[in-house]
Amino acid sequence: MREILEETGYTAELEGLLGIDSVVVPAAERIVQPAVDAHAIRVVYRARVTGGELRAEVGGTTDAARWFRLAEVPALDRVRLVDRGLAMAGLLDGAAVGSTRAVPYRGR
C-alpha cells in the first residue's frame, strides 16, 4: 500500500492476491553496475483506488504515473511484470506474455 501512495499519490484497498512472480536477473542485464545476479520475488495483488490524486513520484524510481487504456499497453515500453500481472488478472492471453518491449530491470 505504501508503494502505491509513494509512486502514484493514490491510496488503495487490497481486493485479493493475484499471484507470485519469481525472476532471476543476471548481473549483465542489471542497470546498476557493478552488479550481481538478483532474484526478485514479486507478490501481485488486485487493488482498488480509494482516494488521493494522481501525481509523479518525487525523488524515486518511477518515471511517471499515468492511466492508459488496456488496448494501449502493448505499444508501451514496460517491465515484464506488467504483462504477468495482466495475465494473472485474466486481462491478457497467456500466449502474449513475454512479448513485451521490455525495459531493463533496475535492481530495486
LINNORJO-V375790 format. One record per residue. N is the residue number from 1. PHI is phi in radians with two decimals (none if undefined). BURIAL is + if it has 24 or more other C-alpha atoms within 12 Angstrom, else -. Layout:
n:N phi:PHI burial:BURIAL
n:N phi:PHI burial:BURIAL
This chain:
n:1 phi:none burial:-
n:2 phi:-1.08 burial:-
n:3 phi:-1.09 burial:-
n:4 phi:-1.05 burial:+
n:5 phi:-1.10 burial:+
n:6 phi:-1.10 burial:+
n:7 phi:-1.59 burial:+
n:8 phi:-2.27 burial:+
n:9 phi:1.55 burial:+
n:10 phi:-1.60 burial:+
n:11 phi:-1.74 burial:-
n:12 phi:-2.58 burial:-
n:13 phi:-2.14 burial:-
n:14 phi:-1.24 burial:-
n:15 phi:-1.99 burial:-
n:16 phi:2.66 burial:-
n:17 phi:-1.40 burial:-
n:18 phi:-1.58 burial:-
n:19 phi:2.93 burial:-
n:20 phi:-2.18 burial:-
n:21 phi:-2.02 burial:-
n:22 phi:-2.25 burial:-
n:23 phi:-2.54 burial:-
n:24 phi:-1.84 burial:-
n:25 phi:-1.91 burial:-
n:26 phi:-1.07 burial:-
n:27 phi:-0.91 burial:-
n:28 phi:-1.13 burial:-
n:29 phi:-1.66 burial:-
n:30 phi:-1.52 burial:-
n:31 phi:-1.30 burial:-
n:32 phi:-1.23 burial:-
n:33 phi:-2.20 burial:-
n:34 phi:-1.22 burial:-
n:35 phi:-2.30 burial:-
n:36 phi:-2.13 burial:-
n:37 phi:-0.99 burial:-
n:38 phi:-2.18 burial:-
n:39 phi:-1.94 burial:-
n:40 phi:-1.86 burial:-
n:41 phi:-2.03 burial:-
n:42 phi:-1.98 burial:-
n:43 phi:-1.70 burial:-
n:44 phi:-1.94 burial:+
n:45 phi:-2.01 burial:-
n:46 phi:-1.55 burial:-
n:47 phi:-2.38 burial:-
n:48 phi:-2.13 burial:-
n:49 phi:-1.17 burial:-
n:50 phi:-2.01 burial:-
n:51 phi:3.10 burial:-
n:52 phi:1.57 burial:-
n:53 phi:-2.29 burial:-
n:54 phi:-1.09 burial:-
n:55 phi:-2.67 burial:-
n:56 phi:-1.36 burial:-
n:57 phi:-1.19 burial:-
n:58 phi:-1.75 burial:-
n:59 phi:1.21 burial:-
n:60 phi:-2.03 burial:-
n:61 phi:-1.81 burial:-
n:62 phi:-1.47 burial:-
n:63 phi:-1.20 burial:-
n:64 phi:-2.85 burial:-
n:65 phi:-2.15 burial:-
n:66 phi:-2.58 burial:-
n:67 phi:-1.67 burial:-
n:68 phi:-2.30 burial:-
n:69 phi:-1.20 burial:-
n:70 phi:-0.98 burial:-
n:71 phi:-1.16 burial:-
n:72 phi:-1.46 burial:-
n:73 phi:-1.03 burial:+
n:74 phi:-1.01 burial:-
n:75 phi:-1.53 burial:-
n:76 phi:-1.50 burial:-
n:77 phi:-1.33 burial:-
n:78 phi:-2.71 burial:+
n:79 phi:-1.32 burial:+
n:80 phi:-1.05 burial:+
n:81 phi:-1.08 burial:+
n:82 phi:-1.04 burial:+
n:83 phi:-1.16 burial:+
n:84 phi:-1.11 burial:+
n:85 phi:-1.13 burial:+
n:86 phi:-1.11 burial:+
n:87 phi:-1.15 burial:-
n:88 phi:-1.05 burial:+
n:89 phi:-1.45 burial:-
n:90 phi:1.37 burial:-
n:91 phi:-1.81 burial:-
n:92 phi:-2.50 burial:-
n:93 phi:-1.07 burial:-
n:94 phi:-0.95 burial:-
n:95 phi:-1.19 burial:-
n:96 phi:-1.44 burial:-
n:97 phi:-1.10 burial:-
n:98 phi:1.63 burial:-
n:99 phi:-1.63 burial:-
n:100 phi:-1.27 burial:-
n:101 phi:-1.53 burial:-
n:102 phi:-1.22 burial:-
n:103 phi:-1.83 burial:-
n:104 phi:-1.08 burial:-
n:105 phi:-1.26 burial:+
n:106 phi:-1.48 burial:-
n:107 phi:1.32 burial:+
n:108 phi:-1.86 burial:-
